[in-house]
Amino acid sequence: MSNIVLAQAAEAATNINPGLAAIGYGLGAIGPGVGVGLIWAAVINGTARQPEAQGQLQGIAWISFVLVEVLALIGLVVYFIASAA
């Protein structure tokens, strides 16, 4: 009986409305957008306080930027998977 319920739940999960997928991606893109703003705000603030650390701060910022943007790209992939079903 539980296998039937799981199969029905899996089928329902793949039949997502493309409009809902777009809303989900839009909400998922807010986080990386805020994250990128916070990263570069911290770099600007740190450089203003300690200019000699600019190189190190920018290196850390670029790595953090890439990690945050990967989250946005994963959200985009999930959107295409959900809207193609």
N, CA, C and O atoms as a GROMACS GRO file, in nm:
protein
  340
    1MET      N    1   0.083  -0.120   0.000
    1MET     CA    2   0.000   0.000   0.000
    1MET      C    3   0.087   0.125   0.000
    1MET      O    4   0.056   0.222  -0.070
    2SER      N    5   0.195   0.124   0.079
    2SER     CA    6   0.280   0.243   0.086
    2SER      C    7   0.352   0.267  -0.046
    2SER      O    8   0.383   0.382  -0.080
    3ASN      N    9   0.380   0.160  -0.122
    3ASN     CA   10   0.443   0.178  -0.253
    3ASN      C   11   0.352   0.253  -0.348
    3ASN      O   12   0.398   0.334  -0.428
    4ILE      N   13   0.223   0.228  -0.339
    4ILE     CA   14   0.126   0.297  -0.424
    4ILE      C   15   0.121   0.446  -0.388
    4ILE      O   16   0.116   0.531  -0.476
    5VAL      N   17   0.122   0.474  -0.260
    5VAL     CA   18   0.119   0.614  -0.215
    5VAL      C   19   0.245   0.687  -0.259
    5VAL      O   20   0.239   0.802  -0.304
    6LEU      N   21   0.361   0.621  -0.246
    6LEU     CA   22   0.487   0.683  -0.289
    6LEU      C   23   0.488   0.706  -0.440
    6LEU      O   24   0.538   0.809  -0.486
    7ALA      N   25   0.435   0.611  -0.516
    7ALA     CA   26   0.431   0.628  -0.661
    7ALA      C   27   0.339   0.744  -0.699
    7ALA      O   28   0.370   0.821  -0.790
    8GLN      N   29   0.226   0.757  -0.630
    8GLN     CA   30   0.136   0.869  -0.658
    8GLN      C   31   0.201   1.002  -0.620
    8GLN      O   32   0.184   1.101  -0.692
    9ALA      N   33   0.274   1.006  -0.511
    9ALA     CA   34   0.342   1.129  -0.470
    9ALA      C   35   0.451   1.166  -0.570
    9ALA      O   36   0.468   1.283  -0.601
   10ALA      N   37   0.524   1.068  -0.620
   10ALA     CA   38   0.628   1.095  -0.718
   10ALA      C   39   0.568   1.146  -0.848
   10ALA      O   40   0.624   1.235  -0.912
   11GLU      N   41   0.455   1.089  -0.888
   11GLU     CA   42   0.388   1.135  -1.010
   11GLU      C   43   0.336   1.277  -0.994
   11GLU      O   44   0.345   1.358  -1.086
   12ALA      N   45   0.283   1.308  -0.877
   12ALA     CA   46   0.233   1.443  -0.852
   12ALA      C   47   0.347   1.544  -0.849
   12ALA      O   48   0.330   1.658  -0.891
   13ALA      N   49   0.463   1.503  -0.800
   13ALA     CA   50   0.578   1.594  -0.792
   13ALA      C   51   0.632   1.626  -0.931
   13ALA      O   52   0.686   1.735  -0.952
   14THR      N   53   0.619   1.534  -1.025
   14THR     CA   54   0.669   1.561  -1.159
   14THR      C   55   0.571   1.641  -1.243
   14THR      O   56   0.609   1.696  -1.347
   15ASN      N   57   0.446   1.649  -1.201
   15ASN     CA   58   0.346   1.724  -1.276
   15ASN      C   59   0.326   1.863  -1.217
   15ASN      O   60   0.214   1.902  -1.185
   16ILE      N   61   0.434   1.936  -1.202
   16ILE     CA   62   0.427   2.071  -1.145
   16ILE      C   63   0.389   2.169  -1.255
   16ILE      O   64   0.432   2.155  -1.369
   17ASN      N   65   0.311   2.263  -1.220
   17ASN     CA   66   0.271   2.367  -1.314
   17ASN      C   67   0.395   2.453  -1.347
   17ASN      O   68   0.467   2.492  -1.255
   18PRO      N   69   0.420   2.483  -1.475
   18PRO     CA   70   0.536   2.567  -1.508
   18PRO      C   71   0.531   2.705  -1.443
   18PRO      O   72   0.635   2.764  -1.413
   19GLY      N   73   0.411   2.757  -1.420
   19GLY     CA   74   0.399   2.885  -1.351
   19GLY      C   75   0.450   2.877  -1.208
   19GLY      O   76   0.516   2.968  -1.159
   20LEU      N   77   0.418   2.766  -1.141
   20LEU     CA   78   0.469   2.747  -1.005
   20LEU      C   79   0.620   2.730  -1.004
   20LEU      O   80   0.689   2.775  -0.913
   21ALA      N   81   0.672   2.664  -1.108
   21ALA     CA   82   0.817   2.649  -1.118
   21ALA      C   83   0.884   2.784  -1.135
   21ALA      O   84   0.991   2.808  -1.079
   22ALA      N   85   0.822   2.873  -1.212
   22ALA     CA   86   0.880   3.006  -1.232
   22ALA      C   87   0.877   3.086  -1.103
   22ALA      O   88   0.972   3.157  -1.071
   23ILE      N   89   0.768   3.076  -1.029
   23ILE     CA   90   0.760   3.145  -0.900
   23ILE      C   91   0.864   3.088  -0.804
   23ILE      O   92   0.929   3.163  -0.730
   24GLY      N   93   0.880   2.958  -0.805
   24GLY     CA   94   0.981   2.895  -0.719
   24GLY      C   95   1.121   2.941  -0.753
   24GLY      O   96   1.202   2.966  -0.664
   25TYR      N   97   1.152   2.951  -0.883
   25TYR     CA   98   1.286   2.998  -0.921
   25TYR      C   99   1.303   3.144  -0.884
   25TYR      O  100   1.411   3.184  -0.840
   26GLY      N  101   1.200   3.223  -0.902
   26GLY     CA  102   1.208   3.364  -0.863
   26GLY      C  103   1.238   3.381  -0.716
   26GLY      O  104   1.321   3.463  -0.677
   27LEU      N  105   1.170   3.301  -0.634
   27LEU     CA  106   1.197   3.307  -0.490
   27LEU      C  107   1.336   3.251  -0.458
   27LEU      O  108   1.404   3.299  -0.367
   28GLY      N  109   1.377   3.150  -0.534
   28GLY     CA  110   1.509   3.092  -0.512
   28GLY      C  111   1.622   3.185  -0.556
   28GLY      O  112   1.734   3.172  -0.507
   29ALA      N  113   1.594   3.277  -0.647
   29ALA     CA  114   1.697   3.370  -0.694
   29ALA      C  115   1.715   3.488  -0.600
   29ALA      O  116   1.815   3.560  -0.609
   30ILE      N  117   1.621   3.509  -0.510
   30ILE     CA  118   1.633   3.620  -0.415
   30ILE      C  119   1.752   3.598  -0.322
   30ILE      O  120   1.828   3.692  -0.295
   31GLY      N  121   1.769   3.477  -0.274
   31GLY     CA  122   1.878   3.447  -0.181
   31GLY      C  123   2.015   3.476  -0.238
   31GLY      O  124   2.093   3.548  -0.176
   32PRO      N  125   2.048   3.421  -0.356
   32PRO     CA  126   2.178   3.453  -0.414
   32PRO      C  127   2.195   3.602  -0.445
   32PRO      O  128   2.306   3.654  -0.434
   33GLY      N  129   2.087   3.669  -0.484
   33GLY     CA  130   2.097   3.814  -0.509
   33GLY      C  131   2.135   3.890  -0.384
   33GLY      O  132   2.220   3.979  -0.388
   34VAL      N  133   2.072   3.856  -0.274
   34VAL     CA  134   2.105   3.921  -0.147
   34VAL      C  135   2.247   3.882  -0.104
   34VAL      O  136   2.322   3.965  -0.053
   35GLY      N  137   2.281   3.755  -0.124
   35GLY     CA  138   2.414   3.708  -0.085
   35GLY      C  139   2.526   3.780  -0.158
   35GLY      O  140   2.626   3.817  -0.097
   36VAL      N  141   2.509   3.801  -0.289
   36VAL     CA  142   2.611   3.870  -0.367
   36VAL      C  143   2.624   4.014  -0.318
   36VAL      O  144   2.735   4.065  -0.305
   37GLY      N  145   2.512   4.079  -0.290
   37GLY     CA  146   2.518   4.216  -0.238
   37GLY      C  147   2.591   4.223  -0.105
   37GLY      O  148   2.670   4.315  -0.082
   38LEU      N  149   2.566   4.127  -0.017
   38LEU     CA  150   2.634   4.126   0.113
   38LEU      C  151   2.784   4.099   0.100
   38LEU      O  152   2.865   4.156   0.172
   39ILE      N  153   2.818   4.010   0.007
   39ILE     CA  154   2.960   3.978  -0.013
   39ILE      C  155   3.037   4.103  -0.056
   39ILE      O  156   3.140   4.136   0.003
   40TRP      N  157   2.987   4.171  -0.158
   40TRP     CA  158   3.061   4.287  -0.210
   40TRP      C  159   3.052   4.406  -0.115
   40TRP      O  160   3.144   4.489  -0.112
   41ALA      N  161   2.945   4.416  -0.039
   41ALA     CA  162   2.938   4.522   0.062
   41ALA      C  163   3.045   4.500   0.169
   41ALA      O  164   3.107   4.595   0.217
   42ALA      N  165   3.067   4.373   0.205
   42ALA     CA  166   3.170   4.343   0.304
   42ALA      C  167   3.309   4.372   0.250
   42ALA      O  168   3.397   4.418   0.324
   43VAL      N  169   3.331   4.345   0.120
   43VAL     CA  170   3.462   4.374   0.060
   43VAL      C  171   3.487   4.525   0.060
   43VAL      O  172   3.596   4.570   0.094
   44ILE      N  173   3.387   4.601   0.020
   44ILE     CA  174   3.402   4.747   0.019
   44ILE      C  175   3.428   4.800   0.160
   44ILE      O  176   3.516   4.884   0.180
   45ASN      N  177   3.353   4.751   0.255
   45ASN     CA  178   3.372   4.793   0.394
   45ASN      C  179   3.511   4.755   0.446
   45ASN      O  180   3.578   4.836   0.511
   46GLY      N  181   3.553   4.632   0.418
   46GLY     CA  182   3.684   4.587   0.464
   46GLY      C  183   3.798   4.663   0.398
   46GLY      O  184   3.898   4.694   0.462
   47THR      N  185   3.782   4.694   0.269
   47THR     CA  186   3.885   4.770   0.200
   47THR      C  187   3.892   4.913   0.252
   47THR      O  188   4.001   4.971   0.260
   48ALA      N  189   3.778   4.970   0.286
   48ALA     CA  190   3.778   5.106   0.341
   48ALA      C  191   3.846   5.108   0.478
   48ALA      O  192   3.911   5.206   0.513
   49ARG      N  193   3.830   5.002   0.555
   49ARG     CA  194   3.890   4.998   0.689
   49ARG      C  195   4.039   4.962   0.685
   49ARG      O  196   4.119   5.014   0.763
   50GLN      N  197   4.074   4.872   0.593
   50GLN     CA  198   4.212   4.824   0.588
   50GLN      C  199   4.252   4.806   0.441
   50GLN      O  200   4.243   4.695   0.389
   51PRO      N  201   4.297   4.913   0.376
   51PRO     CA  202   4.326   4.907   0.232
   51PRO      C  203   4.432   4.805   0.192
   51PRO      O  204   4.428   4.753   0.081
   52GLU      N  205   4.526   4.775   0.281
   52GLU     CA  206   4.632   4.681   0.244
   52GLU      C  207   4.581   4.537   0.233
   52GLU      O  208   4.652   4.452   0.179
   53ALA      N  209   4.462   4.509   0.282
   53ALA     CA  210   4.406   4.374   0.274
   53ALA      C  211   4.314   4.356   0.154
   53ALA      O  212   4.243   4.255   0.145
   54GLN      N  213   4.314   4.451   0.061
   54GLN     CA  214   4.221   4.446  -0.052
   54GLN      C  215   4.239   4.319  -0.137
   54GLN      O  216   4.140   4.257  -0.175
   55GLY      N  217   4.362   4.281  -0.165
   55GLY     CA  218   4.386   4.163  -0.248
   55GLY      C  219   4.332   4.036  -0.186
   55GLY      O  220   4.268   3.955  -0.254
   56GLN      N  221   4.357   4.019  -0.060
   56GLN     CA  222   4.308   3.900   0.010
   56GLN      C  223   4.155   3.901   0.019
   56GLN      O  224   4.091   3.797   0.001
   57LEU      N  225   4.098   4.016   0.046
   57LEU     CA  226   3.952   4.027   0.056
   57LEU      C  227   3.886   3.997  -0.078
   57LEU      O  228   3.782   3.931  -0.083
   58GLN      N  229   3.946   4.045  -0.186
   58GLN     CA  230   3.885   4.021  -0.317
   58GLN      C  231   3.894   3.874  -0.356
   58GLN      O  232   3.802   3.821  -0.419
   59GLY      N  233   4.003   3.809  -0.320
   59GLY     CA  234   4.014   3.666  -0.348
   59GLY      C  235   3.906   3.586  -0.277
   59GLY      O  236   3.842   3.499  -0.336
   60ILE      N  237   3.886   3.616  -0.151
   60ILE     CA  238   3.782   3.549  -0.073
   60ILE      C  239   3.644   3.582  -0.131
   60ILE      O  240   3.555   3.497  -0.137
   61ALA      N  241   3.627   3.708  -0.173
   61ALA     CA  242   3.497   3.750  -0.226
   61ALA      C  243   3.465   3.677  -0.356
   61ALA      O  244   3.350   3.637  -0.376
   62TRP      N  245   3.562   3.660  -0.443
   62TRP     CA  246   3.534   3.591  -0.569
   62TRP      C  247   3.497   3.444  -0.545
   62TRP      O  248   3.408   3.391  -0.611
   63ILE      N  249   3.565   3.380  -0.453
   63ILE     CA  250   3.531   3.241  -0.421
   63ILE      C  251   3.390   3.232  -0.365
   63ILE      O  252   3.313   3.144  -0.403
   64SER      N  253   3.356   3.323  -0.275
   64SER     CA  254   3.221   3.324  -0.216
   64SER      C  255   3.117   3.356  -0.323
   64SER      O  256   3.008   3.298  -0.324
   65PHE      N  257   3.151   3.449  -0.412
   65PHE     CA  258   3.060   3.486  -0.521
   65PHE      C  259   3.028   3.365  -0.608
   65PHE      O  260   2.912   3.342  -0.644
   66VAL      N  261   3.130   3.289  -0.641
   66VAL     CA  262   3.109   3.170  -0.725
   66VAL      C  263   3.020   3.069  -0.654
   66VAL      O  264   2.930   3.012  -0.715
   67LEU      N  265   3.044   3.046  -0.526
   67LEU     CA  266   2.962   2.951  -0.451
   67LEU      C  267   2.816   2.995  -0.443
   67LEU      O  268   2.726   2.912  -0.453
   68VAL      N  269   2.793   3.124  -0.425
   68VAL     CA  270   2.656   3.175  -0.418
   68VAL      C  271   2.588   3.165  -0.553
   68VAL      O  272   2.470   3.130  -0.561
   69GLU      N  273   2.660   3.194  -0.660
   69GLU     CA  274   2.601   3.187  -0.793
   69GLU      C  275   2.570   3.044  -0.834
   69GLU      O  276   2.478   3.020  -0.912
   70VAL      N  277   2.646   2.948  -0.782
   70VAL     CA  278   2.615   2.808  -0.811
   70VAL      C  279   2.476   2.773  -0.759
   70VAL      O  280   2.404   2.696  -0.821
   71LEU      N  281   2.440   2.830  -0.644
   71LEU     CA  282   2.306   2.806  -0.591
   71LEU      C  283   2.199   2.859  -0.687
   71LEU      O  284   2.096   2.794  -0.707
   72ALA      N  285   2.224   2.975  -0.746
   72ALA     CA  286   2.128   3.030  -0.842
   72ALA      C  287   2.121   2.942  -0.967
   72ALA      O  288   2.012   2.923  -1.022
   73LEU      N  289   2.233   2.890  -1.011
   73LEU     CA  290   2.233   2.802  -1.129
   73LEU      C  291   2.162   2.670  -1.100
   73LEU      O  292   2.094   2.616  -1.186
   74ILE      N  293   2.179   2.619  -0.979
   74ILE     CA  294   2.106   2.496  -0.942
   74ILE      C  295   1.956   2.524  -0.944
   74ILE      O  296   1.879   2.440  -0.990
   75GLY      N  297   1.916   2.640  -0.895
   75GLY     CA  298   1.775   2.677  -0.900
   75GLY      C  299   1.724   2.686  -1.043
   75GLY      O  300   1.611   2.646  -1.071
   76LEU      N  301   1.806   2.738  -1.133
   76LEU     CA  302   1.767   2.747  -1.274
   76LEU      C  303   1.750   2.608  -1.336
   76LEU      O  304   1.656   2.584  -1.411
   77VAL      N  305   1.841   2.518  -1.304
   77VAL     CA  306   1.831   2.381  -1.355
   77VAL      C  307   1.705   2.313  -1.302
   77VAL      O  308   1.634   2.245  -1.377
   78VAL      N  309   1.677   2.332  -1.174
   78VAL     CA  310   1.555   2.273  -1.116
   78VAL      C  311   1.431   2.332  -1.182
   78VAL      O  312   1.333   2.260  -1.204
   79TYR      N  313   1.433   2.462  -1.214
   79TYR     CA  314   1.321   2.524  -1.284
   79TYR      C  315   1.299   2.456  -1.420
   79TYR      O  316   1.186   2.422  -1.454
   80PHE      N  317   1.405   2.437  -1.497
   80PHE     CA  318   1.389   2.375  -1.629
   80PHE      C  319   1.341   2.231  -1.616
   80PHE      O  320   1.260   2.186  -1.697
   81ILE      N  321   1.390   2.158  -1.516
   81ILE     CA  322   1.344   2.021  -1.496
   81ILE      C  323   1.196   2.019  -1.459
   81ILE      O  324   1.120   1.937  -1.510
   82ALA      N  325   1.156   2.110  -1.371
   82ALA     CA  326   1.016   2.112  -1.326
   82ALA      C  327   0.922   2.160  -1.437
   82ALA      O  328   0.810   2.111  -1.447
   83SER      N  329   0.966   2.254  -1.519
   83SER     CA  330   0.877   2.306  -1.622
   83SER      C  331   0.871   2.216  -1.744
   83SER      O  332   0.777   2.225  -1.822
   84ALA      N  333   0.969   2.128  -1.762
   84ALA     CA  334   0.968   2.038  -1.877
   84ALA      C  335   0.877   1.918  -1.856
   84ALA      O  336   0.838   1.852  -1.952
   85ALA      N  337   0.844   1.890  -1.732
   85ALA     CA  338   0.761   1.772  -1.703
   85ALA      C  339   0.618   1.789  -1.745
   85ALA      O  340   0.538   1.697  -1.728
   0.00000   0.00000   0.00000
